[in-house]
């Protein structure tokens, strides 16, 4: 069953609670267990709204993941690193 969680954005207190629950889960299960968390990674879809907020609360960068073929077609618009391909800032 799929739920449209984007409706949470219309209720600020519920949105804040939801984000705090996610942050608490990450802290308790990863950060506080000596696991190195370098970034929050999430799909570049509706859920990115939550992932960005979680990343901000944890003081971590957010890395969006796109479906194949969603990157710019021109390879000159990309910068490649060892870990990830990023869009070049113009």
C-alpha positions as MATLAB code, in Angstrom:
seq = 'XXXXXXXXXXXXXXXXXXXXXXXXXXXXXXXXXXXXXXXXXXXXXXXXXXXXXXXXXXXXXXXXXXXXXXXXXXXXXXXXXXXXXXXXXX';
ca = [
       0.000    0.000    0.000;
       1.332    3.407   -0.935;
       0.663    6.585    1.046;
       1.081   10.154   -0.126;
       3.341   11.488    2.631;
       3.647   14.879    0.934;
       0.358   15.774    2.685;
       2.410   16.120    5.876;
       3.805   19.375    4.489;
       0.383   20.974    4.957;
       0.546   20.359    8.720;
       3.686   22.023   10.139;
       3.492   20.404   13.591;
       3.006   16.940   12.112;
       5.818   17.565    9.622;
       8.141   18.645   12.435;
       7.218   15.548   14.457;
       7.827   13.244   11.471;
      11.243   14.766   10.756;
      12.212   14.557   14.444;
      11.227   10.862   14.520;
      13.451   10.153   11.509;
      16.361   12.131   13.012;
      15.979   10.344   16.363;
      15.967    6.956   14.598;
      19.161    7.785   12.695;
      20.893    9.087   15.824;
      19.914    6.083   17.951;
      20.682    3.434   15.331;
      23.684    4.911   13.558;
      25.265    8.100   14.879;
      25.224    7.088   18.559;
      26.573    3.623   17.711;
      29.885    4.960   16.398;
      28.810    4.488   12.784;
      30.193    7.191   10.526;
      27.379    8.951    8.699;
      28.815   11.210    5.996;
      25.637   12.280    4.225;
      21.928   11.694    3.821;
      21.160   10.143    0.451;
      17.665   10.027   -0.988;
      15.634    9.858   -4.154;
      15.033   13.077   -6.015;
      11.266   12.709   -5.727;
       8.657   13.804   -3.201;
      10.659   12.309   -0.326;
      13.522   14.730   -0.891;
      11.596   17.282    1.155;
      12.060   15.111    4.239;
      15.600   14.007    3.437;
      16.817   17.597    3.115;
      15.243   18.550    6.452;
      16.789   15.493    8.126;
      20.199   16.303    6.636;
      19.982   19.869    7.939;
      19.051   18.744   11.461;
      21.970   16.287   11.467;
      24.360   18.883    9.977;
      25.074   16.597    7.022;
      25.026   17.136    3.270;
      22.109   15.811    1.223;
      22.905   13.826   -1.929;
      19.976   13.382   -4.326;
      19.778   10.228   -6.417;
      18.133   10.389   -9.819;
      16.713    7.750  -12.106;
      18.964    6.663  -14.943;
      18.784    9.077  -17.867;
      17.811   12.063  -15.730;
      21.310   13.555  -15.758;
      22.042   16.187  -18.400;
      22.758   14.545  -21.745;
      25.880   16.635  -22.459;
      28.903   15.065  -20.700;
      30.512   18.523  -20.540;
      27.870   19.421  -17.950;
      29.146   16.776  -15.512;
      32.004   16.684  -13.049;
      33.237   13.225  -12.050;
      34.744   12.357   -8.681;
      35.767    9.006   -7.205;
      32.464    8.637   -5.376;
      29.689   10.289   -7.356;
      28.932   12.186  -10.545;
      27.757   15.715   -9.842;
      26.265   18.385  -12.050;
      28.704   21.161  -12.885;
      27.637   24.525  -11.496;
      27.272   27.055  -14.290;
];
